[in-house]
Amino acid sequence: MASEPFLDLATLNLNDVAVSKEEIFKVNPQRDEFEQLDRIILIDLEAGMAVGIKTQTPEEFWTRGHIPGRPLMPGVLMIEMAAQISSVIYHLKFETGGKKFFGFGGVNNVKFRGSVEPRDDLIMVVRAKALRSRMAIFEAQGFVDGKMVFEGEVTGLVL
């Protein structure tokens, strides 16, 4: 059974820009095929929460081979998106200016509950369970058309 959503998606304006792609680039090193975040539409550093969005296009690198005839976003890219939002929260909360490398430390309790396909808007809600200067744990939930398609926990470390 899926967890309760962290927030009411109906309260979100999907056109908002709380953190732009250019601002994300200042703290996250991922580029090209590994840019899994178009923008952050809501951020609350005091609560350690952010909501990011990525519109999946028919030109995504995975559409050709995962799965031919029925392209499905690989689950590992949903985890990557959650990690990238977690990294933005970390860098902005601790005002690192992107000068620290905040990388994967682990994933737990991951469940895929639906598919993400080309032309879908994947909305990822991430909130901190523990947020310290060298390590943080975040819970994440991903949604397409209001349906939870992903949930899990991402741990990040300063490397």
KETIKE-766626 format. One line per 2 residues: their letters; for each residue x, y, z negated of N, C-alpha, C, CB. Coordinates in steps of 0.2 Angstrom, whole numbers, always signed. Glycine has a CB too. Layout:
! KETIKE-766626
a	X/Y/Z/X/Y/Z/X/Y/Z/X/Y/Z ~ ...
! end
This chain:
! KETIKE-766626
ma	+4/-6/+0/+0/+0/+0/+4/+6/+0/-5/+0/-6 ~ +3/+11/+4/+7/+17/+5/+6/+21/-2/+5/+21/+11
se	+11/+25/-3/+11/+30/-9/+6/+36/-7/+18/+32/-10 ~ +4/+39/-12/+1/+45/-11/+5/+50/-8/-3/+48/-18
pf	+3/+54/-3/+7/+60/+0/+9/+65/-5/+3/+63/+5 ~ +15/+67/-4/+18/+72/-9/+14/+79/-9/+25/+73/-8
ld	+11/+80/-3/+8/+86/-2/+2/+85/+3/+12/+92/+0 ~ -3/+90/+3/-8/+90/+7/-6/+93/+14/-14/+94/+5
la	-5/+88/+19/-3/+91/+26/-7/+96/+29/-2/+85/+30 ~ -14/+96/+27/-18/+101/+30/-16/+108/+28/-25/+100/+27
tl	-12/+109/+22/-10/+116/+20/-4/+118/+24/-8/+115/+13 ~ -1/+114/+28/+5/+116/+32/+3/+120/+39/+9/+110/+34
nl	+7/+125/+41/+7/+128/+47/+12/+125/+51/+7/+136/+47 ~ +11/+120/+56/+16/+117/+60/+21/+122/+64/+13/+112/+64
nd	+18/+128/+65/+22/+133/+69/+27/+137/+64/+17/+137/+72 ~ +26/+137/+58/+31/+140/+53/+38/+138/+54/+29/+139/+46
va	+42/+143/+53/+49/+142/+53/+52/+145/+47/+53/+145/+59 ~ +54/+140/+42/+57/+142/+36/+64/+142/+36/+54/+138/+30
vs	+67/+137/+40/+74/+136/+41/+74/+134/+49/+78/+131/+37 ~ +78/+139/+53/+78/+138/+60/+83/+132/+62/+80/+144/+63
ke	+83/+130/+68/+88/+125/+70/+95/+128/+70/+87/+123/+78 ~ +96/+135/+71/+103/+138/+70/+105/+138/+63/+102/+145/+73
ei	+100/+139/+59/+102/+139/+51/+104/+132/+49/+97/+142/+47 ~ +100/+127/+52/+102/+120/+51/+109/+118/+53/+97/+115/+54
fk	+111/+121/+59/+117/+119/+62/+123/+122/+57/+118/+122/+69 ~ +122/+127/+53/+127/+130/+49/+129/+125/+43/+124/+137/+46
vn	+124/+121/+41/+125/+116/+36/+126/+109/+38/+120/+117/+31 ~ +123/+107/+43/+123/+100/+45/+127/+99/+52/+115/+98/+47
pq	+131/+94/+52/+136/+94/+58/+133/+90/+64/+142/+90/+56 ~ +127/+87/+63/+124/+82/+68/+123/+87/+74/+118/+79/+66
rd	+124/+84/+80/+123/+87/+86/+121/+82/+92/+129/+91/+89 ~ +118/+85/+97/+116/+81/+103/+111/+76/+101/+122/+78/+106
ef	+112/+69/+103/+107/+64/+101/+106/+63/+94/+110/+58/+104 ~ +110/+66/+90/+109/+65/+83/+105/+71/+79/+115/+63/+79
eq	+103/+75/+83/+99/+81/+80/+92/+78/+79/+99/+87/+85 ~ +90/+77/+73/+84/+74/+72/+79/+78/+68/+85/+67/+68
ld	+80/+85/+69/+77/+90/+66/+76/+96/+70/+80/+92/+59 ~ +70/+98/+72/+69/+104/+76/+69/+110/+71/+62/+104/+80
ri	+66/+110/+66/+66/+115/+61/+63/+113/+54/+62/+122/+64 ~ +64/+117/+49/+60/+116/+43/+55/+121/+42/+65/+116/+37
il	+49/+118/+41/+43/+123/+41/+41/+125/+34/+37/+119/+44 ~ +44/+122/+29/+42/+124/+22/+48/+122/+18/+36/+121/+19
id	+50/+126/+14/+56/+124/+9/+54/+127/+2/+63/+126/+12 ~ +55/+124/-3/+55/+126/-10/+61/+123/-14/+48/+124/-13
le	+66/+127/-14/+72/+125/-17/+72/+124/-25/+78/+130/-16 ~ +67/+128/-28/+66/+127/-35/+63/+120/-36/+61/+132/-38
ag	+59/+117/-32/+56/+111/-33/+60/+105/-29/+49/+111/-30 ~ +65/+108/-25/+69/+103/-22/+65/+99/-16/+72/+98/-26
ma	+61/+103/-13/+56/+100/-8/+57/+104/-1/+49/+100/-10 ~ +56/+100/+4/+56/+103/+11/+52/+99/+16/+63/+104/+14
vg	+49/+102/+21/+46/+99/+26/+49/+100/+33/+38/+100/+26 ~ +51/+95/+36/+54/+96/+43/+50/+93/+48/+61/+93/+43
ik	+51/+95/+54/+47/+93/+60/+52/+91/+66/+42/+98/+62 ~ +50/+86/+70/+54/+85/+76/+49/+82/+81/+60/+80/+75
tq	+48/+86/+87/+44/+83/+92/+48/+78/+96/+41/+89/+96 ~ +45/+72/+97/+49/+67/+101/+47/+68/+108/+47/+60/+98
tp	+52/+69/+112/+51/+70/+119/+52/+64/+123/+56/+76/+122 ~ +49/+63/+129/+51/+57/+133/+58/+57/+135/+46/+58/+140
ee	+62/+62/+134/+69/+62/+136/+74/+59/+130/+71/+68/+138 ~ +71/+58/+124/+75/+55/+119/+79/+50/+121/+70/+53/+113
fw	+85/+49/+118/+90/+44/+121/+88/+37/+120/+97/+45/+117 ~ +83/+36/+115/+81/+29/+113/+75/+27/+117/+79/+29/+106
tr	+72/+31/+121/+66/+29/+125/+67/+24/+130/+63/+35/+128 ~ +73/+24/+133/+75/+20/+139/+75/+12/+136/+81/+22/+142
gh	+78/+11/+130/+80/+5/+128/+77/+2/+122/+87/+4/+127 ~ +73/+6/+119/+69/+4/+112/+62/+6/+113/+73/+7/+106
ip	+58/+3/+115/+57/-4/+118/+55/-2/+126/+52/-9/+114 ~ +58/-5/+131/+56/-4/+138/+49/-5/+139/+60/-8/+143
gr	+45/-1/+142/+38/-1/+143/+34/+1/+137/+36/-8/+144 ~ +37/+2/+131/+33/+4/+125/+38/+7/+120/+29/-2/+122
pl	+41/+13/+122/+46/+16/+118/+44/+18/+111/+49/+23/+121 ~ +48/+15/+106/+46/+17/+99/+53/+20/+96/+44/+10/+95
mp	+52/+25/+92/+57/+28/+89/+60/+23/+84/+55/+34/+85 ~ +67/+21/+84/+70/+17/+79/+69/+19/+72/+77/+16/+81
gv	+68/+15/+67/+67/+17/+60/+73/+20/+58/+65/+10/+56 ~ +79/+18/+60/+85/+21/+57/+85/+29/+59/+91/+18/+60
lm	+82/+31/+64/+82/+38/+66/+77/+42/+61/+80/+39/+73 ~ +72/+38/+59/+67/+41/+54/+71/+42/+47/+61/+37/+52
ie	+75/+37/+45/+80/+38/+39/+85/+44/+40/+84/+31/+38 ~ +87/+44/+46/+92/+50/+48/+89/+56/+47/+95/+49/+55
ma	+83/+57/+50/+79/+63/+49/+78/+65/+42/+72/+63/+53 ~ +76/+60/+38/+75/+61/+30/+82/+64/+27/+73/+55/+27
aq	+87/+61/+29/+94/+62/+27/+96/+69/+29/+99/+57/+29 ~ +94/+71/+35/+96/+78/+37/+92/+83/+34/+95/+79/+45
is	+86/+82/+32/+82/+87/+28/+85/+87/+21/+75/+85/+28 ~ +87/+81/+18/+90/+81/+12/+96/+85/+11/+91/+74/+10
sv	+100/+85/+16/+106/+88/+17/+105/+96/+17/+110/+86/+23 ~ +100/+98/+20/+98/+105/+21/+96/+108/+14/+93/+107/+26
iy	+92/+104/+10/+90/+105/+3/+96/+106/-1/+85/+100/+0 ~ +101/+101/-1/+107/+101/-5/+111/+107/-3/+111/+95/-3
hl	+112/+109/+3/+117/+114/+5/+114/+121/+3/+118/+114/+12 ~ +107/+122/+4/+104/+128/+2/+104/+129/-6/+97/+129/+5
kf	+102/+124/-9/+101/+124/-16/+108/+126/-20/+99/+117/-19 ~ +113/+123/-17/+120/+124/-20/+124/+129/-17/+124/+118/-21
et	+121/+132/-12/+124/+138/-8/+131/+136/-6/+124/+144/-12 ~ +132/+130/-2/+138/+128/+0/+141/+131/+6/+138/+121/+1
gg	+136/+134/+10/+138/+137/+16/+140/+132/+21/+144/+142/+15 ~ +139/+126/+20/+140/+120/+24/+148/+118/+24/+139/+122/+31
kk	+151/+121/+18/+158/+119/+18/+160/+112/+14/+162/+125/+14 ~ +155/+109/+12/+155/+103/+9/+152/+98/+14/+152/+102/+2
ff	+155/+92/+14/+151/+86/+18/+147/+82/+13/+157/+82/+22 ~ +140/+83/+14/+136/+79/+11/+133/+73/+15/+130/+84/+8
gf	+135/+67/+13/+134/+61/+18/+130/+56/+14/+140/+58/+20 ~ +128/+51/+18/+124/+45/+16/+128/+42/+10/+123/+40/+21
gg	+124/+40/+5/+126/+36/-1/+122/+29/-1/+126/+39/-7 ~ +116/+29/+2/+112/+24/+2/+105/+25/+3/+112/+20/-5
vn	+101/+20/+5/+94/+20/+6/+90/+15/+2/+92/+20/+13 ~ +85/+16/-1/+81/+11/-5/+73/+12/-3/+82/+12/-12
nv	+70/+6/-5/+63/+6/-4/+60/+9/+2/+60/+10/-10 ~ +63/+7/+8/+61/+10/+14/+55/+5/+17/+67/+10/+19
kf	+50/+8/+20/+45/+5/+23/+43/+9/+29/+39/+4/+18 ~ +42/+5/+34/+39/+8/+41/+32/+6/+41/+43/+6/+47
rg	+27/+11/+42/+20/+9/+41/+17/+11/+48/+17/+13/+36 ~ +20/+13/+53/+17/+15/+59/+23/+17/+64/+12/+20/+59
sv	+21/+18/+70/+25/+20/+75/+26/+27/+77/+24/+16/+82 ~ +32/+29/+80/+33/+36/+82/+35/+35/+89/+39/+39/+78
ep	+31/+38/+94/+32/+38/+101/+33/+44/+104/+26/+34/+104 ~ +36/+44/+110/+37/+51/+114/+31/+55/+114/+39/+49/+121
rd	+32/+61/+113/+27/+67/+112/+24/+67/+105/+21/+65/+117 ~ +25/+63/+100/+23/+63/+94/+27/+69/+90/+24/+57/+90
dl	+24/+72/+85/+27/+77/+81/+28/+72/+74/+23/+83/+79 ~ +34/+71/+73/+36/+68/+66/+37/+73/+61/+42/+63/+67
im	+32/+73/+56/+33/+78/+50/+36/+74/+44/+26/+81/+49 ~ +41/+76/+42/+45/+73/+36/+45/+77/+30/+52/+71/+38
vv	+42/+74/+25/+42/+78/+18/+47/+75/+14/+34/+78/+15 ~ +51/+79/+11/+57/+76/+7/+57/+80/+0/+64/+77/+11
ra	+57/+76/-5/+58/+80/-12/+63/+76/-16/+51/+80/-15 ~ +66/+80/-20/+72/+78/-24/+69/+74/-30/+77/+84/-26
ka	+72/+68/-32/+71/+65/-38/+77/+67/-43/+71/+57/-37 ~ +83/+68/-40/+89/+70/-44/+93/+74/-40/+93/+64/-47
lr	+95/+80/-42/+98/+85/-38/+104/+88/-42/+94/+90/-35 ~ +110/+85/-41/+116/+87/-44/+121/+89/-39/+119/+81/-49
sr	+126/+92/-41/+131/+95/-37/+135/+90/-33/+136/+100/-41 ~ +136/+84/-35/+140/+79/-31/+136/+73/-29/+145/+76/-36
ma	+130/+73/-31/+125/+67/-29/+118/+69/-30/+127/+61/-33 ~ +114/+67/-25/+107/+68/-25/+103/+62/-23/+105/+75/-21
if	+97/+61/-25/+92/+56/-23/+86/+60/-21/+91/+51/-29 ~ +83/+58/-15/+77/+61/-12/+72/+56/-10/+79/+65/-6
ea	+66/+57/-11/+61/+53/-9/+58/+56/-2/+55/+52/-14 ~ +56/+52/+3/+54/+55/+9/+48/+51/+12/+60/+54/+14
qg	+44/+55/+15/+38/+52/+18/+37/+55/+25/+31/+53/+14 ~ +36/+51/+30/+35/+53/+37/+28/+52/+39/+40/+50/+42
fv	+26/+57/+43/+19/+57/+46/+18/+58/+53/+14/+62/+42 ~ +14/+55/+56/+12/+57/+63/+4/+57/+63/+14/+51/+69
dg	+1/+63/+66/-6/+64/+66/-9/+62/+59/-9/+59/+71 ~ -6/+64/+54/-9/+63/+47/-8/+57/+44/-16/+65/+47
km	-5/+52/+48/-4/+45/+45/+3/+44/+43/-6/+40/+51 ~ +4/+41/+37/+10/+40/+35/+13/+34/+39/+10/+38/+27
vf	+19/+35/+42/+22/+30/+46/+29/+28/+43/+24/+33/+53 ~ +31/+32/+38/+38/+30/+35/+38/+32/+28/+44/+33/+39
eg	+41/+29/+23/+43/+31/+17/+49/+28/+14/+37/+30/+12 ~ +53/+31/+10/+59/+28/+7/+63/+33/+3/+63/+26/+13
ev	+68/+31/+1/+73/+35/-4/+80/+35/+0/+73/+32/-11 ~ +82/+41/+0/+89/+43/+3/+93/+45/-3/+89/+47/+9
tg	+99/+42/-4/+104/+45/-8/+110/+48/-4/+107/+40/-13 ~ +112/+54/-6/+117/+58/-3/+123/+59/-8/+115/+65/+0
lv	+129/+60/-5/+135/+61/-9/+139/+66/-6/+139/+54/-11 ~ +143/+70/-10/+148/+74/-7/+154/+70/-6/+150/+80/-12
l	+156/+69/+0/+162/+65/+3/+168/+69/+4/+160/+61/+9
! end
